[in-house]
């Protein structure tokens, strides 16, 4: 199953403003979105930069993998 992992810059900014420590890493699959502070990719992955075709969430840089992903 393909996973897309990216960093949510809006949460980073909100955490800086409020002092909260909400997870900023998002791991998306066709089934779910998981949020965490750490991610472990157990196999090959690819980092993509696509400024002209960002993800629907607005991310221009992300990691794609078909390997198992552990979100902590």
C-alpha positions, -999 to 999 in steps of 0.1 A, spaced: 0 0 0 14 34 -9 20 59 19 27 96 16 44 113 45 47 151 48 52 178 74 23 201 82 38 236 83 5 251 96 7 229 127 44 239 132 34 276 132 4 270 155 26 251 179 51 280 180 24 305 187 5 286 213 32 265 229 13 233 222 31 202 209 7 187 184 21 162 159 33 178 127 40 146 106 12 132 85 12 98 70 -16 93 44 -28 62 27 -60 55 8 -74 42 41 -64 68 67 -44 97 79 -21 91 109 -4 119 128 28 116 148 60 131 161 82 104 146 80 81 116 100 50 107 100 38 71 110 1 70 123 -1 35 129 19 3 113 53 -1 114 83 -24 115 120 -15 96 142 -40 97 179 -46 69 191 -69 63 229 -66 41 229 -98 19 200 -87 16 201 -49 -5 176 -30 -41 185 -23 -31 196 12 -6 221 -3 26 201 5 53 206 -22 78 181 -6 69 147 6 81 111 10 64 82 -9 69 46 0 53 12 -5 72 -1 25 58 -5 60 55 27 79 54 30 117 40 63 130 49 71 166 
